[in-house]
Amino acid sequence: MPSTKTNPDDVLPLTPAVFHILLALADGERHGYAIMQEVKQSTDDRIKMGPGTLYGTIKRLLKAGLVKETDERPDPDLDDERRRYYQLTGLGNRVLKAEAERLAALVELAHGKRLIGRPAAFTGGLHA
Amino acid sequence: MLEQMESKVVQRSCRLYQRLLVLYPRNHRDEYGPAILQLFRDQCRDAWAEERMRGLIGFWFRALVDLLKTSFLEHLSNLNRTMHMLSTFRPRFTPLSVFLPVFAAAFLLVVIGSTVITFLIPKTYLSTARVTVEQSNSSSQAVSGPDSEFDPNFLKYEFEVIQSHAVLTKTIDALNLREIWGRKYNGSAAITASKAEAVLRHSLDLQPVRNTKLIEIRAFSHNPDEAASLANGVAEAYQQYWHDHRLELARRGETASAATSTVTIIDIALPDTRPIGPNKPLNITFGVIVGLLLGFISGGISAGFIVWKRTYDDPSGSTPAASSVPAAFQDSASLKPGANLLMWIIGSFWISVGITFIILIFIFVLKIGSPPPGGNALVPLVFLLLEGSGVLTALAGFSLLREKPWAKIYIGIAALVVASWSAFGSLFPFPGPFRYLFGAFGLASLCTLVLSFATFCRTRSHQTELS
């Protein structure tokens, strides 16, 4: 049963694992292995989630209403029917944006204190 | 060849991993088992493809750690869900909803307790005999009188005579007090002469009447007739003492040089129908004040604990238990062992006090023994010791909860206080109810301590499981 929380700030901050899973789903629906591959690539192999961690986290994300399972298959001929696909919900999308903005604000703060240089990607903002 | 080997290794790994999935709770395994196994198979192939056996071993190590950790969290999550379902049947606590009943309970407990004890404490009666005393040989000191200068040294000396061994022994023998008090305080056996003398001395109060030659000999007892007979007996023994002393001096031919006194009994003591104690309005007022104070303290602590517990249970809070799990998905970590320990200690302390009051009521209702004359002065001391051991018990419990290093010191001191109850009670010749009082308080405090420690040990083992 999904959580009744609708305010993204209620579930912040997210852990790196949760954030990366949501980030992996930002491009569209994916199954578990595809999520793992995406996380692995986007973090240069620094975050390695085991199967239990991935599905445990997905279970909680489903419960919190941040992701949902979908029956659609991008290409049923090329895919195993046993795979389960997941996609972001509206709330999940808002939570992901809110977390990204929070992290961006922290980066800005660190930049203001001259701890890091200004990343080029942040100059245009994150409000996609 | 390599493909065959890969197939074998992956298949065997998957079979083994499938068996290990039994570590997950059944509902989780039924729902996500196939997907987890599928993902394991995919990762297993990748690991083999990247670094062959070395990669597979490394992957297996990570997968095992992951399996153990997540299966443990899933079990905790299930347990927490069960507890959450149970908690929906319980009333929700707010600081005010906790403060009011705790305040009311503490207030009523103290007020009702003090009122009941006030009414159950035996009544104390006072009887007064008046005597005049004149110095027979007044060569050096003028006898005090209405028109003469008052001499406090002379009266001090006479007071010492009245409370002397000689006078009190005469009184005890004349009134047969060893037998009477033996039946009253010591079963049926006569009490010793020294104990009888101590009780009699404790029952007396001597007062001069200002600017007169009169001395008031006051005696207290729970029996009005006994109070009157004590006062009259002491007055007569005192009179007899000086009479005998003069006869002795005359026999030795020393009457001219020695100073003696002549005692005349002016008023004999009569049994009083109105008791002088206990002072019911004063005791009940005192109970109301103490009840308000303790009510506010215990209610405030309980309400503060609810606020603290809410902060502790808040999933977005940065508590140690919460920090290890995703902030938004903490149902595995929201189980808080020990969170109820402080509440338990407060409750158990008040329960112990309540049990003690009940025991006291039974003692007084069943009339097991009765306090000595004037013995009510011990009650404040006993209550002081009760509060002391209660505070120590609470401190010990609190320091256990917070895992403070001085917990052992508090437990040690509290245990010492508890042990001193029985020692104090047995060393001093307290009569019936006071001996029970010590036993009751000691037992209640000891139970609180033992249960605090047991709860702490249980909490520690639970926390170890969680970590």
Contacts between the chains, C-beta under 8 A, distances in Angstrom:
chain1	res1	chain2	res2	distance
A	10	B	316	7.4
A	10	B	328	7.8
A	11	B	327	6.9
A	11	B	328	3.4
A	12	B	316	7.8
A	12	B	327	7.1
A	12	B	328	7.5
A	13	B	327	5.6
A	14	B	326	6.5
A	14	B	327	6.8
A	14	B	328	6.4
A	15	B	325	7.8
A	15	B	326	4.1
A	15	B	327	6.9
A	17	B	326	7.1
A	18	B	326	4.9
A	18	B	328	7.0
A	18	B	329	7.1
A	32	B	35	5.9
A	32	B	38	7.3
A	32	B	39	4.7
A	33	B	38	7.4
A	33	B	39	5.6
A	33	B	42	4.4
A	33	B	43	7.7
A	36	B	39	6.8
A	36	B	42	7.8
A	36	B	43	7.0
A	48	B	62	6.3
A	49	B	66	7.6
A	50	B	62	5.9
A	50	B	63	5.3
A	50	B	65	7.3
A	50	B	66	2.6
A	50	B	67	7.0
A	50	B	70	7.2
A	51	B	36	4.4
A	51	B	37	7.7
A	51	B	39	4.2
A	51	B	40	4.8
A	51	B	43	6.9
A	51	B	63	6.9
A	51	B	66	6.9
A	52	B	24	7.7
A	52	B	36	6.3
A	52	B	66	4.7
A	52	B	67	5.3
A	52	B	69	7.2
A	52	B	70	3.3
A	52	B	71	6.8
A	53	B	66	5.4
A	53	B	69	7.5
A	53	B	70	5.6
A	54	B	39	6.5
A	55	B	32	4.4
A	55	B	35	5.9
A	55	B	36	5.2
A	55	B	39	7.3
A	56	B	28	8.0
A	56	B	70	4.7
A	56	B	73	6.5
A	56	B	74	6.4
A	57	B	326	7.0
A	57	B	329	7.0
A	59	B	28	7.3
A	59	B	31	7.7
A	59	B	32	6.6
A	60	B	326	7.1
A	60	B	328	7.6
A	60	B	329	3.5
A	60	B	331	7.3
A	61	B	329	7.3
A	63	B	329	7.7
A	64	B	328	5.9
A	64	B	329	6.5
A	66	B	328	7.9
A	80	B	38	7.3
A	82	B	34	6.1
A	82	B	35	7.7
A	82	B	38	6.0
A	83	B	35	7.5
A	83	B	38	6.6
A	84	B	35	5.3
A	95	B	328	7.9
